[in-house]
Amino acid sequence: MSIRTIPSGQLNGHGPQPRLRIAVVGAGYWGPNLARNLKASPDWDLVAICDLDVERGLRLAETVGGVAVVESLDELLDTYNLDAVAVATPAHTHHGVVMTALRAGKHVLVEKPLADSRAKGLEMVEEAKARGLVLMADHTYCFTPAVLKIQELVASGALGDILYVDSVRINLGLVQPDVNVFWDLAPHDLSILDFVLPGGLHPTEISAHGADPLGTGRDCVGHLTFGLPNDAMVHIHVNWLSPTKIRQMIIGGSKRTLVWDDLNPQQRLSVYDRGVSLEHQPRSAADKRTSAISYRLGDTWSPALQEREPLGQVVCELASSIRNRTMPRTSGESGLRVLSVLEAVTQSLSTDGQSTIVAGNEVSFQVAR
């Protein structure tokens, strides 16, 4: 794949890089965060806000220096010379908005989930591929200092082989009108796992159990499990009904175990040199069953993290991918892998938690270097 980029006369050491021109589509919940970070970024010139609610768009525009406001996407694309658009609209609109922008030759950043179905997400990824454009999923958590450090520790082998992942994302949250708790909260955990696990997120089958104790018509409490290589296991618990808020992920390795507590700013990450070991390295499954168990009781340490706003890193990554013709670290493919798991969740829920095969969640294409 060859990603189309802006004219490169001033790139690669030939002077200051020109700002890229972008508009935000959607001025609701997430749009203001995108607009603020794009306005503050040295890489971007925020040109316009697009929203069906013009008054809401005007209120947002005032907070970022009074940029232009338009009501329709067609008007936006016809009126302004843009390099990219950032999409912050409801998930069911992502496909139409993103496909229109891609067909107009614009790079696209789109908030999670990539789309409301795998088929639509696949079409978006293939369209970007065919046109040589960047399609980036706004998996903001992946650009937090904590997750970047987790990725580094996993990749370096500091944790050893992954034995299990246990993730909890619960709070007394807003019951969404159009999606269940899996589609609302689990994309965060799934995108993080796709980011930090070697090779990304490729479960072959999953099992999901949900409950709707309030009778809302959608699951408000959910548990999702799937396997990893070497008989390792992932468990994700999501919940809108908990009176306490917990954002925690435990990654157990053969060497060390990592605990990420996102609500503890003093010590978000803890690495434990404690765990269970076999006394020798068994050569077969039978040897493992007969091998004696021992316990490690080593040190605990907390990596230093440089606090910074992750969304600022997201918009920087988008600019870098466009300029350098590289795939972003949270590409459309990453978003598609998350969608594949979410669709399998829906199918498993419909069969009372039966194990469900995950549709092919890998689209193969190469970025021109």
C-alpha positions in Angstrom: 0.0 0.0 0.0 1.2 3.5 -0.8 -0.2 6.2 1.6 -0.7 9.5 -0.2 1.0 12.3 1.6 1.2 16.1 1.3 3.8 17.7 -0.9 7.1 17.0 0.7 9.1 20.0 -0.4 9.6 21.2 3.2 9.9 17.8 4.8 12.8 15.6 5.7 15.1 18.2 7.0 14.3 20.9 4.3 12.9 23.4 6.7 9.9 23.7 9.1 7.1 21.2 8.3 3.9 22.9 7.1 0.8 22.5 9.3 -1.7 20.0 8.1 -5.3 21.2 7.7 -8.1 19.4 9.5 -11.7 19.7 10.5 -13.6 18.0 13.4 -16.9 16.4 12.5 -19.1 16.1 15.6 -19.2 18.7 18.4 -20.8 16.5 21.1 -19.0 14.6 23.8 -15.6 13.8 22.2 -15.4 16.5 19.6 -14.4 19.3 22.0 -11.5 17.1 23.3 -10.3 16.6 19.7 -10.7 20.2 18.8 -8.8 21.4 21.8 -5.8 19.1 21.2 -5.7 19.9 17.4 -5.8 23.6 18.2 -2.9 23.2 20.6 -0.8 21.0 18.3 2.0 22.4 16.2 1.2 19.9 13.5 -2.3 20.9 12.8 -4.3 23.9 11.6 -7.9 23.4 12.8 -9.9 24.9 10.0 -13.6 24.1 10.8 -16.2 22.4 13.0 -18.9 20.4 11.3 -22.1 19.5 13.2 -25.8 19.2 12.4 -26.5 21.3 15.5 -25.0 24.6 14.3 -25.5 26.3 17.7 -23.5 23.5 19.4 -20.8 23.8 16.7 -20.6 27.6 17.3 -20.2 27.1 21.0 -17.3 24.7 20.4 -15.7 27.0 17.8 -15.6 29.9 20.3 -13.5 27.8 22.7 -10.9 27.2 20.0 -10.5 30.6 18.5 -13.6 31.1 16.5 -13.0 28.7 13.6 -15.6 28.2 10.9 -18.7 26.2 11.5 -20.6 24.2 8.8 -23.8 22.1 9.1 -23.1 19.4 6.5 -20.2 17.2 5.6 -20.7 17.9 1.9 -20.4 21.6 2.6 -17.3 21.1 4.6 -15.6 19.0 2.0 -16.6 21.3 -0.9 -15.7 24.5 0.9 -12.4 23.9 2.6 -9.1 22.5 1.4 -8.4 19.8 4.1 -5.8 17.1 4.5 -7.8 15.2 7.1 -11.0 15.0 9.1 -11.4 13.8 12.7 -14.7 12.0 13.2 -16.4 12.2 16.6 -20.0 11.2 15.8 -22.1 8.2 17.0 -20.8 4.8 15.9 -23.7 4.1 13.6 -22.8 7.2 11.5 -19.0 6.4 11.2 -19.3 4.3 8.0 -21.1 7.0 6.0 -19.0 9.9 7.3 -15.7 8.1 6.9 -16.4 6.7 3.5 -17.5 10.2 2.2 -14.3 11.7 3.6 -12.1 9.0 2.1 -13.7 9.3 -1.3 -13.0 13.0 -1.1 -9.3 12.1 -0.7 -9.0 13.0 3.0 -7.1 11.1 5.7 -9.4 10.1 8.7 -9.1 9.8 12.4 -12.3 8.2 13.8 -13.2 7.6 17.5 -13.9 4.1 18.8 -15.5 1.8 17.8 -14.4 2.0 14.2 -17.9 1.3 13.0 -21.1 -0.5 14.2 -20.3 -3.7 12.3 -17.3 -5.6 11.0 -18.6 -5.5 7.5 -18.7 -1.7 7.5 -15.3 -1.5 9.2 -13.8 -3.8 6.6 -15.2 -1.6 3.8 -13.7 1.5 5.4 -10.3 -0.2 5.8 -10.3 -1.4 2.2 -11.3 2.1 0.9 -8.4 3.7 2.7 -6.1 1.1 1.4 -7.2 1.5 -2.2 -6.8 5.3 -2.1 -3.5 5.3 -0.2 -5.0 7.2 2.8 -4.4 7.0 6.5 -7.4 5.6 8.5 -6.6 5.8 12.2 -8.7 4.5 15.1 -8.7 6.9 18.0 -7.8 4.3 20.6 -6.7 7.0 23.0 -5.8 4.7 25.9 -3.0 3.2 23.8 -1.2 6.6 23.9 -1.2 6.9 27.7 2.2 6.8 29.4 1.1 3.7 31.3 0.0 1.7 28.3 3.1 2.7 26.3 5.2 1.4 29.2 3.2 -1.8 29.4 3.9 -2.4 25.7 7.6 -1.8 26.3 7.7 -4.2 29.2 5.8 -7.0 27.3 7.9 -6.5 24.1 11.2 -6.6 26.0 10.3 -9.9 27.7 10.4 -8.4 31.2 7.2 -10.2 32.1 8.1 -13.5 30.3 5.4 -15.5 28.6 1.9 -14.1 29.2 -0.1 -16.5 31.4 -3.3 -14.5 31.9 -4.9 -11.1 31.6 -7.6 -10.0 34.0 -9.2 -6.6 33.2 -11.9 -4.8 35.2 -13.7 -1.7 33.9 -16.7 -0.9 36.0 -18.5 2.2 37.3 -21.9 3.7 37.9 -22.1 4.8 34.3 -24.6 6.1 31.8 -26.7 3.4 30.3 -26.3 4.0 26.6 -29.4 4.2 24.4 -28.0 2.4 21.4 -25.3 -0.1 22.6 -24.8 -2.6 25.4 -22.0 -2.4 28.0 -19.7 -4.5 25.9 -19.8 -2.2 22.9 -19.5 0.8 25.2 -16.6 -0.2 27.5 -14.9 -3.3 26.2 -13.4 -1.5 23.1 -11.0 0.2 25.5 -9.7 -3.0 26.9 -9.6 -4.8 23.6 -7.7 -2.0 21.9 -5.2 -1.9 24.7 -4.7 -5.7 24.4 -4.3 -5.3 20.6 -1.7 -2.7 21.3 0.4 -4.5 23.9 0.1 -8.2 23.1 2.8 -9.6 20.7 1.2 -9.9 17.3 -2.0 -8.0 18.4 -5.5 -9.2 19.2 -6.2 -12.5 17.3 -8.5 -14.7 19.4 -10.0 -17.6 17.4 -13.1 -17.9 19.6 -14.6 -16.1 22.6 -17.4 -16.6 25.2 -19.5 -13.8 26.6 -22.1 -13.6 29.3 -24.2 -10.6 30.0 -27.1 -9.5 32.3 -29.8 -6.8 32.2 -31.0 -6.8 35.8 -32.7 -3.4 35.3 -34.7 -4.5 32.3 -33.2 -1.8 30.0 -33.3 -4.0 26.9 -29.5 -4.2 26.8 -26.8 -5.9 28.9 -25.5 -3.6 31.7 -23.1 -6.2 33.2 -20.8 -8.4 31.2 -18.0 -10.9 31.3 -15.9 -11.8 28.2 -13.2 -14.6 28.0 -11.0 -15.8 25.3 -7.7 -17.8 25.0 -4.2 -16.8 24.2 -1.3 -19.0 23.0 0.0 -21.6 25.4 -3.3 -22.1 27.1 -3.2 -18.5 28.5 -6.5 -16.7 29.2 -8.0 -13.2 29.0 -11.0 -12.2 31.2 -12.7 -8.8 30.8 -15.4 -7.6 33.2 -17.5 -4.5 32.2 -20.3 -3.0 34.3 -22.5 0.1 34.3 -24.0 -0.6 37.6 -21.1 -0.6 40.1 -21.2 2.1 42.8 -17.4 2.1 42.7 -15.2 2.9 39.7 -12.4 0.5 38.9 -10.0 0.7 36.0 -7.5 -2.1 36.5 -5.7 -4.6 34.4 -3.5 -7.4 35.6 -1.1 -9.1 33.2 0.4 -12.2 34.7 3.7 -13.4 33.2 6.0 -16.4 33.7 8.7 -14.0 35.1 6.7 -11.1 36.6 3.2 -9.8 37.0 2.1 -6.3 36.1 -0.8 -4.4 37.7 -2.2 -1.3 36.1 -4.4 0.8 38.3 -5.5 3.8 36.1 -7.2 5.6 39.0 -4.0 5.7 41.1 -2.0 8.6 39.8 0.8 8.1 42.4 1.4 4.5 41.3 -0.4 3.6 38.1 1.9 0.6 37.4 3.3 -2.0 39.8 5.6 -4.8 38.7 5.7 -7.8 41.0 8.6 -10.3 40.9 6.3 -12.8 42.6 4.5 -15.7 41.2 4.3 -19.5 40.7 7.1 -21.4 39.0 7.8 -25.0 38.1 11.0 -26.3 39.8 12.5 -27.2 36.4 11.7 -26.7 32.8 9.5 -29.6 31.8 9.8 -31.0 28.3 6.2 -32.2 27.9 2.7 -31.7 29.3 3.1 -34.8 31.3 6.3 -33.5 32.9 4.4 -30.3 33.8 1.7 -32.2 35.6 4.3 -34.0 37.7 6.7 -31.1 38.3 6.8 -29.6 41.8 5.5 -26.0 42.2 7.5 -23.3 43.9 6.7 -19.7 44.7 8.8 -16.6 44.0 8.6 -13.7 46.5 10.7 -11.0 44.9 10.7 -7.3 44.8 7.9 -4.9 43.7 8.7 -1.8 41.7 6.8 1.0 40.0 8.1 2.4 36.7 8.4 6.2 36.5 5.8 7.6 34.0 5.9 11.0 32.4 2.4 12.4 32.6 1.0 13.9 29.4 -2.3 14.1 27.6 -2.7 11.0 25.5 -5.0 12.7 22.9 -2.2 15.1 22.1 -0.1 12.1 21.2 -2.9 10.7 19.1 -3.1 13.8 16.9 0.7 13.8 16.7 0.7 10.2 15.6 -1.9 11.0 12.9 0.3 13.8 11.5 3.4 11.6 11.6 1.7 8.8 9.7 0.5 11.2 7.0 3.8 12.9 6.5 6.0 9.8 6.7 3.6 7.5 4.8 3.5 4.9 7.7 0.7 3.0 9.3 -0.4 4.5 12.6 0.1 2.4 15.7 -3.7 2.3 16.1 -4.6 1.7 12.5 -8.0 0.9 10.9 -6.9 -2.7 11.0 -6.6 -2.4 14.8 -10.1 -1.1 14.9 -11.3 -3.9 12.7 -9.8 -6.5 15.0 -11.7 -5.0 17.9 -14.9 -5.0 15.9 -14.4 -8.7 15.1 -14.3 -9.5 18.8 -17.3 -7.3 19.5 -19.4 -9.0 16.8 -18.4 -12.4 18.2 -19.5 -11.1 21.7 -23.0 -10.3 20.3 -23.3 -13.7 18.7 -22.1 -15.5 21.9 -24.7 -13.5 24.0 -27.4 -14.6 21.6 -26.5 -18.2 22.4 -26.4 -17.9 26.2 -22.6 -17.6 26.3 -21.7 -20.4 24.0 -18.2 -20.3 22.5 -18.2 -18.3 19.3 -15.7 -18.3 16.4 -14.2 -14.8 15.7 -14.5 -13.8 12.1 -11.2 -13.2 10.3 -9.8 -10.1 12.0 -6.8 -9.4 9.9 -6.7 -7.4 6.6 -3.2 -7.7 5.1 -1.7 -4.7 3.4 1.7 -3.1 3.5 2.6 0.5 4.0 5.1 1.9 1.5 8.3 2.8 3.2 
